[in-house]
Amino acid sequence: SQISTNPKDPNWVIYPAGRFVVVSNISTKESFVYRGHNADVTTAKFSSSGNYVASGDSSGKLRVWASNTPEKGSKLEIQALGGPISDLAWDGESKKIVLCGDGGSGFHVR
């Protein structure tokens, strides 16, 4: 599985764990688990601003959710691919996401 950090605060790390996304602060030991996926999560990345997370799963679903609010509210859920999402990346303005994987064409999300 992939581990990545929050670009605005590298003490925050994020990684997939089964159907969940674990977000943890390596300095304070604070953490939370995002439980919005119904399939195994394959990748998760903080946005460039650090305020959102995009996570993709083995069914090809892409979810975007707020990492900076207590309720971790979902902002977007789309069936991006027909198979697993292998990786994703945010643009520098936290407005677009590029992803890759198996099972069809990718989308670019605004």
Secondary structure, 3 states (H helix, E strand, C coil): CCCEEECCEEEEEEEEECCEEEEEECCCCCEEEECCCCCCEEEEEECCCCCEEEEEECCCEEEEEECCCCCCCEEEEEECCCCCEEEEEECCCCCCEEEEECCCCCCCEC
